[in-house]
Amino acid sequence: MTTATLPMLDLAQYQGEHRAEFLRQLRVASRDVGFFYLTGHGISLEAQQQMLAISREFFALPLADKMQVQMLNSPHFRGYTRLNGELTRGQPDQREQFDIMREDEVVGLPTSNALWRRLVGPNQWPTALPALKPALLSFQQQLTDVTVTLLRAMLEALELPANALDHTIAGLNGQEGPYQHMKIVRYPVATANASKQGVGAHKDPGYLTLVLQDQQAGLEVETADGWVLAEPVPGAFVVNIGELLEMASNGYLKATTHRVTSPQRHDRYSVAFFMAAQLDATVPVLPLNAELAAEAQGPATDPANPLLRQVGDNTLKGRLRSHRDVAARHYPELAQAS
């Protein structure tokens, strides 16, 4: 294991005199590595530390308070998941987490060809920590704004119009903006005989992911030279490309396999935000110019987990595989197939 030399990009340069150089660096980082650090995003270190602090408050609650909002209650896959409750590649992850998405109302019943509509609905919120709701929703919106700006910059880096994917993030049910999914996470210190799989090796399914880390390392990125450790950098988010963006660019942009190894000395806390196209969207193949198109080799394929261009179907597939208890309770007709 080596320490990552991930690219460091400054989003503030996108609007400044170094715009062209920023776009060049962004294209290289997104194609060759698929992971990079992002500074200049406008979210203060103080705001980041406050989010980590309230995350610690939530996980310090008695188990009964956390179980009040367990994900098993929610057909929308929102809420608390205890240790070993989520699976990656069929193996339990050694983490506890709390997931939210956009705060929506349930609108009608899903049709037989759009079962993903069951994903739309409200979040759960613990009564024992009322400050959690405004803090998480506000932070989620701030991260959304950063990813929308970054997505548009990435399209410009591919010599495409910045709004080339705007129609896929135009909103669902009258709401504006992309699909949102955020989770706060605690990785407990690994015990002697326990699995060290904080999160198993995987790729993210959406357009872009932002990760806020505390001071504990653990995020590892697979590269051509093996696994490298993405050390926490104060104030910076770790960004990675998701599979939807790899599909949209016909494989020019790289969705990279990564994992989290359980910490050895202190519990590790992080916040992960996943931005994607809206659930009713179908991801297009972007019309790259001849030079870039010649370098695009098509998206990676996994026969055990095929990618679907219809975003809702692809999202639901992933949630069913990761949270089998929720699938069994709320999607019994699909649970066997997942």
C-alpha beads as a LAMMPS data file, in Angstrom:
LAMMPS data file: protein, C-alpha beads

338 atoms
337 bonds

1 atom types
1 bond types

-500.0 500.0 xlo xhi
-500.0 500.0 ylo yhi
-500.0 500.0 zlo zhi

Masses

1 110.0

Atoms # bond

1 1 1 0.000 0.000 0.000
2 1 1 1.335 3.404 -0.977
3 1 1 0.080 6.920 -0.313
4 1 1 -1.869 8.285 -3.254
5 1 1 -0.501 11.063 -5.355
6 1 1 -3.983 11.944 -6.527
7 1 1 -4.261 15.114 -8.616
8 1 1 -5.134 18.282 -6.704
9 1 1 -7.564 20.588 -8.543
10 1 1 -8.741 24.061 -7.555
11 1 1 -12.321 24.673 -8.666
12 1 1 -11.881 28.426 -8.159
13 1 1 -9.667 28.414 -11.259
14 1 1 -12.674 27.436 -13.389
15 1 1 -13.911 31.044 -13.213
16 1 1 -10.486 32.674 -13.270
17 1 1 -7.592 33.403 -15.578
18 1 1 -6.324 29.824 -15.302
19 1 1 -9.561 28.346 -16.658
20 1 1 -7.987 26.642 -19.674
21 1 1 -5.288 24.981 -17.576
22 1 1 -7.890 23.869 -15.014
23 1 1 -9.980 22.239 -17.748
24 1 1 -6.902 20.467 -19.088
25 1 1 -6.015 19.139 -15.643
26 1 1 -9.619 18.097 -15.048
27 1 1 -9.744 16.123 -18.292
28 1 1 -6.479 14.337 -17.533
29 1 1 -7.426 13.524 -13.935
30 1 1 -10.892 12.287 -14.897
31 1 1 -9.582 10.114 -17.705
32 1 1 -6.344 8.704 -16.297
33 1 1 -7.194 8.317 -12.603
34 1 1 -10.913 8.923 -12.069
35 1 1 -10.084 10.320 -8.596
36 1 1 -8.784 13.689 -7.451
37 1 1 -8.778 16.149 -4.553
38 1 1 -10.893 19.286 -4.967
39 1 1 -10.220 22.625 -3.292
40 1 1 -11.638 26.068 -4.092
41 1 1 -15.186 24.703 -3.822
42 1 1 -16.493 27.419 -1.502
43 1 1 -17.407 25.181 1.457
44 1 1 -15.404 26.306 4.460
45 1 1 -13.316 24.036 6.643
46 1 1 -15.504 25.163 9.566
47 1 1 -18.662 23.960 7.781
48 1 1 -16.990 20.642 7.034
49 1 1 -15.945 20.180 10.643
50 1 1 -19.464 21.017 11.840
51 1 1 -20.856 18.301 9.585
52 1 1 -18.412 15.737 10.948
53 1 1 -19.267 16.849 14.486
54 1 1 -23.003 16.341 14.083
55 1 1 -22.297 12.995 12.430
56 1 1 -20.462 11.929 15.577
57 1 1 -23.422 13.126 17.643
58 1 1 -25.773 10.934 15.660
59 1 1 -23.660 7.793 15.923
60 1 1 -23.195 8.404 19.659
61 1 1 -26.965 8.146 20.199
62 1 1 -28.276 5.032 21.959
63 1 1 -28.928 2.203 19.534
64 1 1 -32.674 2.400 20.229
65 1 1 -32.761 5.999 18.969
66 1 1 -30.907 5.066 15.812
67 1 1 -33.084 2.022 15.218
68 1 1 -36.132 4.284 15.378
69 1 1 -35.063 5.459 11.913
70 1 1 -33.638 2.189 10.576
71 1 1 -33.670 1.869 6.807
72 1 1 -35.830 -1.233 7.077
73 1 1 -38.765 1.121 7.763
74 1 1 -38.339 2.881 4.419
75 1 1 -39.234 1.621 0.933
76 1 1 -37.220 4.646 -0.254
77 1 1 -33.944 3.294 1.228
78 1 1 -33.526 6.208 3.662
79 1 1 -32.375 5.909 7.253
80 1 1 -29.977 4.107 9.583
81 1 1 -28.057 0.932 8.766
82 1 1 -26.212 -0.817 11.565
83 1 1 -22.898 -2.678 11.321
84 1 1 -22.949 -5.518 8.758
85 1 1 -26.232 -4.176 7.412
86 1 1 -25.060 -3.231 3.905
87 1 1 -23.421 -5.601 1.447
88 1 1 -20.754 -4.892 -1.149
89 1 1 -20.219 -7.709 -3.623
90 1 1 -22.201 -9.927 -1.286
91 1 1 -20.039 -9.327 1.790
92 1 1 -21.074 -7.225 4.823
93 1 1 -19.450 -3.833 5.303
94 1 1 -18.021 -2.960 8.716
95 1 1 -19.668 0.426 9.049
96 1 1 -22.824 2.052 10.335
97 1 1 -24.413 4.817 8.329
98 1 1 -27.362 7.134 7.896
99 1 1 -28.664 7.783 4.372
100 1 1 -30.752 10.648 3.056
101 1 1 -31.827 11.753 -0.400
102 1 1 -33.955 14.625 -1.653
103 1 1 -36.835 15.367 0.718
104 1 1 -39.780 14.275 -1.453
105 1 1 -43.400 13.319 -1.124
106 1 1 -44.701 9.986 -2.341
107 1 1 -46.544 10.632 -5.598
108 1 1 -48.834 7.854 -6.759
109 1 1 -48.015 4.202 -7.286
110 1 1 -45.208 2.909 -9.491
111 1 1 -46.177 1.433 -12.825
112 1 1 -45.026 -2.045 -13.792
113 1 1 -42.339 -0.585 -16.057
114 1 1 -41.157 2.034 -13.545
115 1 1 -40.847 0.294 -10.180
116 1 1 -38.049 2.731 -9.345
117 1 1 -40.754 5.285 -8.491
118 1 1 -40.925 3.630 -5.071
119 1 1 -37.560 5.270 -4.371
120 1 1 -39.226 8.685 -4.302
121 1 1 -40.362 9.759 -0.855
122 1 1 -39.410 11.377 2.461
123 1 1 -36.351 10.879 4.622
124 1 1 -36.502 9.594 8.191
125 1 1 -35.217 11.838 10.980
126 1 1 -34.352 10.889 14.592
127 1 1 -36.423 12.680 17.210
128 1 1 -33.468 12.513 19.615
129 1 1 -31.344 14.822 17.419
130 1 1 -33.574 17.470 15.780
131 1 1 -30.546 19.466 14.586
132 1 1 -29.619 16.674 12.193
133 1 1 -32.306 17.414 9.590
134 1 1 -31.476 21.064 8.798
135 1 1 -27.740 20.376 8.960
136 1 1 -27.786 17.445 6.539
137 1 1 -30.245 18.963 4.081
138 1 1 -28.279 22.199 3.941
139 1 1 -24.965 20.416 3.450
140 1 1 -26.485 18.154 0.802
141 1 1 -27.617 21.200 -1.176
142 1 1 -24.186 22.811 -0.909
143 1 1 -22.572 19.644 -2.263
144 1 1 -25.168 19.490 -5.025
145 1 1 -24.224 22.973 -6.166
146 1 1 -20.529 22.035 -6.228
147 1 1 -21.151 18.893 -8.286
148 1 1 -23.342 20.701 -10.820
149 1 1 -20.568 23.240 -11.378
150 1 1 -17.991 20.463 -11.603
151 1 1 -20.094 18.426 -14.029
152 1 1 -20.439 21.407 -16.350
153 1 1 -16.696 22.057 -16.151
154 1 1 -16.057 18.415 -16.992
155 1 1 -18.220 18.660 -20.096
156 1 1 -16.297 21.755 -21.180
157 1 1 -13.094 19.797 -20.613
158 1 1 -14.442 17.310 -23.168
159 1 1 -14.985 20.218 -25.576
160 1 1 -18.758 19.921 -25.237
161 1 1 -21.342 22.546 -24.219
162 1 1 -21.417 22.942 -20.429
163 1 1 -25.166 22.226 -20.473
164 1 1 -24.900 18.999 -22.489
165 1 1 -26.282 16.921 -19.606
166 1 1 -28.588 19.551 -18.084
167 1 1 -31.651 17.743 -19.444
168 1 1 -30.757 14.704 -17.311
169 1 1 -30.578 16.737 -14.077
170 1 1 -33.555 18.980 -14.748
171 1 1 -35.571 17.650 -11.824
172 1 1 -38.225 15.078 -10.988
173 1 1 -41.775 15.757 -9.762
174 1 1 -41.299 19.478 -10.252
175 1 1 -38.113 19.596 -8.157
176 1 1 -35.075 21.266 -9.681
177 1 1 -31.641 19.735 -9.772
178 1 1 -29.945 16.337 -9.979
179 1 1 -30.604 13.157 -8.056
180 1 1 -29.200 13.488 -4.541
181 1 1 -27.960 10.815 -2.152
182 1 1 -25.832 11.519 0.918
183 1 1 -24.682 9.370 3.795
184 1 1 -22.828 9.994 7.016
185 1 1 -20.677 7.037 8.012
186 1 1 -18.821 5.642 11.021
187 1 1 -16.153 2.980 10.539
188 1 1 -15.313 1.377 13.905
189 1 1 -11.803 0.281 14.796
190 1 1 -11.172 -3.211 13.450
191 1 1 -11.148 -5.959 16.047
192 1 1 -8.605 -8.752 15.897
193 1 1 -10.796 -11.382 14.277
194 1 1 -13.251 -9.185 12.370
195 1 1 -13.323 -8.469 8.677
196 1 1 -11.311 -5.392 7.689
197 1 1 -13.863 -4.552 4.960
198 1 1 -15.041 -1.091 5.866
199 1 1 -16.502 -1.008 2.371
200 1 1 -15.693 -3.633 -0.219
201 1 1 -14.160 -2.816 -3.591
202 1 1 -16.705 -1.153 -5.867
203 1 1 -17.422 1.648 -8.323
204 1 1 -19.986 4.378 -7.669
205 1 1 -23.090 4.330 -9.877
206 1 1 -23.834 8.027 -10.469
207 1 1 -22.214 10.986 -12.207
208 1 1 -19.932 12.324 -9.444
209 1 1 -19.097 11.547 -5.815
210 1 1 -17.723 13.947 -3.187
211 1 1 -16.205 12.493 -0.021
212 1 1 -15.396 14.435 3.142
213 1 1 -12.936 12.563 5.374
214 1 1 -11.960 13.182 8.958
215 1 1 -8.298 12.853 9.949
216 1 1 -8.343 9.039 9.779
217 1 1 -7.148 7.467 6.518
218 1 1 -8.814 4.412 5.017
219 1 1 -10.025 5.256 1.504
220 1 1 -8.026 3.264 -1.047
221 1 1 -8.022 3.667 -4.836
222 1 1 -7.132 0.994 -7.373
223 1 1 -4.611 2.177 -9.943
224 1 1 -2.406 0.580 -12.590
225 1 1 0.313 0.461 -9.910
226 1 1 -1.901 -1.241 -7.327
227 1 1 -3.903 0.102 -4.392
228 1 1 -2.994 3.558 -3.117
229 1 1 -4.150 5.335 0.024
230 1 1 -6.050 8.608 -0.384
231 1 1 -4.828 10.423 2.721
232 1 1 -7.190 13.077 4.141
233 1 1 -6.318 16.616 3.045
234 1 1 -7.866 19.302 5.312
235 1 1 -10.465 21.367 3.472
236 1 1 -10.401 19.228 0.317
237 1 1 -13.033 16.813 -0.908
238 1 1 -12.085 13.609 -2.670
239 1 1 -13.914 13.413 -6.016
240 1 1 -14.475 10.336 -8.121
241 1 1 -16.194 9.628 -11.401
242 1 1 -19.292 7.413 -11.388
243 1 1 -20.413 4.785 -13.859
244 1 1 -23.150 6.959 -15.394
245 1 1 -20.512 9.478 -16.471
246 1 1 -18.294 6.712 -17.767
247 1 1 -21.244 5.486 -19.845
248 1 1 -22.119 8.973 -21.073
249 1 1 -18.538 9.514 -22.283
250 1 1 -18.395 6.034 -23.864
251 1 1 -15.593 5.134 -21.497
252 1 1 -13.443 8.233 -22.014
253 1 1 -13.975 9.223 -18.366
254 1 1 -12.966 6.614 -15.810
255 1 1 -15.088 5.167 -13.005
256 1 1 -12.435 3.760 -10.672
257 1 1 -12.694 0.870 -8.220
258 1 1 -12.130 1.888 -4.610
259 1 1 -12.646 0.553 -1.092
260 1 1 -12.342 1.520 2.564
261 1 1 -10.247 -0.487 5.021
262 1 1 -11.283 -0.454 8.666
263 1 1 -9.224 1.897 10.877
264 1 1 -6.692 0.457 13.300
265 1 1 -6.585 3.047 16.118
266 1 1 -9.572 5.410 16.059
267 1 1 -13.062 5.286 14.589
268 1 1 -13.238 6.946 11.179
269 1 1 -16.047 9.318 10.151
270 1 1 -16.858 10.463 6.645
271 1 1 -19.608 12.052 4.573
272 1 1 -20.236 10.810 1.034
273 1 1 -22.435 12.583 -1.499
274 1 1 -23.526 10.956 -4.755
275 1 1 -24.863 13.119 -7.586
276 1 1 -26.566 11.492 -10.538
277 1 1 -29.054 12.027 -13.301
278 1 1 -32.684 12.088 -12.226
279 1 1 -34.437 8.753 -11.879
280 1 1 -36.634 9.300 -14.936
281 1 1 -33.657 10.100 -17.184
282 1 1 -31.888 7.931 -19.724
283 1 1 -28.156 8.569 -19.939
284 1 1 -27.115 9.572 -23.481
285 1 1 -23.836 8.886 -25.237
286 1 1 -22.153 12.261 -25.626
287 1 1 -20.951 13.259 -29.125
288 1 1 -17.195 13.576 -28.536
289 1 1 -15.025 15.090 -31.220
290 1 1 -13.026 12.722 -33.413
291 1 1 -9.815 12.986 -31.390
292 1 1 -11.442 12.258 -28.028
293 1 1 -13.809 9.648 -29.478
294 1 1 -10.820 7.711 -30.792
295 1 1 -9.500 7.475 -27.218
296 1 1 -12.834 6.305 -25.754
297 1 1 -12.838 2.545 -25.367
298 1 1 -16.375 2.029 -24.143
299 1 1 -17.497 1.668 -20.529
300 1 1 -16.308 -1.250 -18.453
301 1 1 -18.721 -4.161 -18.190
302 1 1 -19.472 -6.600 -15.385
303 1 1 -21.744 -9.534 -16.351
304 1 1 -22.680 -9.942 -12.687
305 1 1 -23.807 -6.312 -12.444
306 1 1 -24.728 -4.925 -15.873
307 1 1 -25.146 -1.166 -16.183
308 1 1 -28.509 0.192 -17.264
309 1 1 -28.872 3.522 -19.056
310 1 1 -32.311 4.102 -17.530
311 1 1 -31.241 5.744 -14.278
312 1 1 -34.147 4.690 -12.064
313 1 1 -33.787 1.033 -13.009
314 1 1 -30.022 1.181 -12.486
315 1 1 -30.398 2.893 -9.081
316 1 1 -33.028 0.477 -7.825
317 1 1 -30.921 -2.489 -8.923
318 1 1 -28.031 -1.276 -6.821
319 1 1 -30.133 -0.577 -3.733
320 1 1 -31.751 -4.016 -3.879
321 1 1 -28.343 -5.704 -4.043
322 1 1 -26.878 -3.668 -1.174
323 1 1 -29.814 -3.730 1.267
324 1 1 -31.377 -7.157 1.015
325 1 1 -33.471 -6.760 4.167
326 1 1 -35.180 -3.670 2.728
327 1 1 -35.596 -5.482 -0.580
328 1 1 -37.248 -8.454 1.111
329 1 1 -39.690 -6.299 3.078
330 1 1 -40.655 -3.677 0.505
331 1 1 -39.793 -5.288 -2.867
332 1 1 -40.578 -8.996 -2.363
333 1 1 -41.369 -9.477 -6.062
334 1 1 -37.851 -8.265 -6.910
335 1 1 -35.835 -9.504 -3.951
336 1 1 -35.145 -12.947 -5.399
337 1 1 -33.951 -11.521 -8.701
338 1 1 -31.530 -9.132 -6.986

Bonds

1 1 1 2
2 1 2 3
3 1 3 4
4 1 4 5
5 1 5 6
6 1 6 7
7 1 7 8
8 1 8 9
9 1 9 10
10 1 10 11
11 1 11 12
12 1 12 13
13 1 13 14
14 1 14 15
15 1 15 16
16 1 16 17
17 1 17 18
18 1 18 19
19 1 19 20
20 1 20 21
21 1 21 22
22 1 22 23
23 1 23 24
24 1 24 25
25 1 25 26
26 1 26 27
27 1 27 28
28 1 28 29
29 1 29 30
30 1 30 31
31 1 31 32
32 1 32 33
33 1 33 34
34 1 34 35
35 1 35 36
36 1 36 37
37 1 37 38
38 1 38 39
39 1 39 40
40 1 40 41
41 1 41 42
42 1 42 43
43 1 43 44
44 1 44 45
45 1 45 46
46 1 46 47
47 1 47 48
48 1 48 49
49 1 49 50
50 1 50 51
51 1 51 52
52 1 52 53
53 1 53 54
54 1 54 55
55 1 55 56
56 1 56 57
57 1 57 58
58 1 58 59
59 1 59 60
60 1 60 61
61 1 61 62
62 1 62 63
63 1 63 64
64 1 64 65
65 1 65 66
66 1 66 67
67 1 67 68
68 1 68 69
69 1 69 70
70 1 70 71
71 1 71 72
72 1 72 73
73 1 73 74
74 1 74 75
75 1 75 76
76 1 76 77
77 1 77 78
78 1 78 79
79 1 79 80
80 1 80 81
81 1 81 82
82 1 82 83
83 1 83 84
84 1 84 85
85 1 85 86
86 1 86 87
87 1 87 88
88 1 88 89
89 1 89 90
90 1 90 91
91 1 91 92
92 1 92 93
93 1 93 94
94 1 94 95
95 1 95 96
96 1 96 97
97 1 97 98
98 1 98 99
99 1 99 100
100 1 100 101
101 1 101 102
102 1 102 103
103 1 103 104
104 1 104 105
105 1 105 106
106 1 106 107
107 1 107 108
108 1 108 109
109 1 109 110
110 1 110 111
111 1 111 112
112 1 112 113
113 1 113 114
114 1 114 115
115 1 115 116
116 1 116 117
117 1 117 118
118 1 118 119
119 1 119 120
120 1 120 121
121 1 121 122
122 1 122 123
123 1 123 124
124 1 124 125
125 1 125 126
126 1 126 127
127 1 127 128
128 1 128 129
129 1 129 130
130 1 130 131
131 1 131 132
132 1 132 133
133 1 133 134
134 1 134 135
135 1 135 136
136 1 136 137
137 1 137 138
138 1 138 139
139 1 139 140
140 1 140 141
141 1 141 142
142 1 142 143
143 1 143 144
144 1 144 145
145 1 145 146
146 1 146 147
147 1 147 148
148 1 148 149
149 1 149 150
150 1 150 151
151 1 151 152
152 1 152 153
153 1 153 154
154 1 154 155
155 1 155 156
156 1 156 157
157 1 157 158
158 1 158 159
159 1 159 160
160 1 160 161
161 1 161 162
162 1 162 163
163 1 163 164
164 1 164 165
165 1 165 166
166 1 166 167
167 1 167 168
168 1 168 169
169 1 169 170
170 1 170 171
171 1 171 172
172 1 172 173
173 1 173 174
174 1 174 175
175 1 175 176
176 1 176 177
177 1 177 178
178 1 178 179
179 1 179 180
180 1 180 181
181 1 181 182
182 1 182 183
183 1 183 184
184 1 184 185
185 1 185 186
186 1 186 187
187 1 187 188
188 1 188 189
189 1 189 190
190 1 190 191
191 1 191 192
192 1 192 193
193 1 193 194
194 1 194 195
195 1 195 196
196 1 196 197
197 1 197 198
198 1 198 199
199 1 199 200
200 1 200 201
201 1 201 202
202 1 202 203
203 1 203 204
204 1 204 205
205 1 205 206
206 1 206 207
207 1 207 208
208 1 208 209
209 1 209 210
210 1 210 211
211 1 211 212
212 1 212 213
213 1 213 214
214 1 214 215
215 1 215 216
216 1 216 217
217 1 217 218
218 1 218 219
219 1 219 220
220 1 220 221
221 1 221 222
222 1 222 223
223 1 223 224
224 1 224 225
225 1 225 226
226 1 226 227
227 1 227 228
228 1 228 229
229 1 229 230
230 1 230 231
231 1 231 232
232 1 232 233
233 1 233 234
234 1 234 235
235 1 235 236
236 1 236 237
237 1 237 238
238 1 238 239
239 1 239 240
240 1 240 241
241 1 241 242
242 1 242 243
243 1 243 244
244 1 244 245
245 1 245 246
246 1 246 247
247 1 247 248
248 1 248 249
249 1 249 250
250 1 250 251
251 1 251 252
252 1 252 253
253 1 253 254
254 1 254 255
255 1 255 256
256 1 256 257
257 1 257 258
258 1 258 259
259 1 259 260
260 1 260 261
261 1 261 262
262 1 262 263
263 1 263 264
264 1 264 265
265 1 265 266
266 1 266 267
267 1 267 268
268 1 268 269
269 1 269 270
270 1 270 271
271 1 271 272
272 1 272 273
273 1 273 274
274 1 274 275
275 1 275 276
276 1 276 277
277 1 277 278
278 1 278 279
279 1 279 280
280 1 280 281
281 1 281 282
282 1 282 283
283 1 283 284
284 1 284 285
285 1 285 286
286 1 286 287
287 1 287 288
288 1 288 289
289 1 289 290
290 1 290 291
291 1 291 292
292 1 292 293
293 1 293 294
294 1 294 295
295 1 295 296
296 1 296 297
297 1 297 298
298 1 298 299
299 1 299 300
300 1 300 301
301 1 301 302
302 1 302 303
303 1 303 304
304 1 304 305
305 1 305 306
306 1 306 307
307 1 307 308
308 1 308 309
309 1 309 310
310 1 310 311
311 1 311 312
312 1 312 313
313 1 313 314
314 1 314 315
315 1 315 316
316 1 316 317
317 1 317 318
318 1 318 319
319 1 319 320
320 1 320 321
321 1 321 322
322 1 322 323
323 1 323 324
324 1 324 325
325 1 325 326
326 1 326 327
327 1 327 328
328 1 328 329
329 1 329 330
330 1 330 331
331 1 331 332
332 1 332 333
333 1 333 334
334 1 334 335
335 1 335 336
336 1 336 337
337 1 337 338
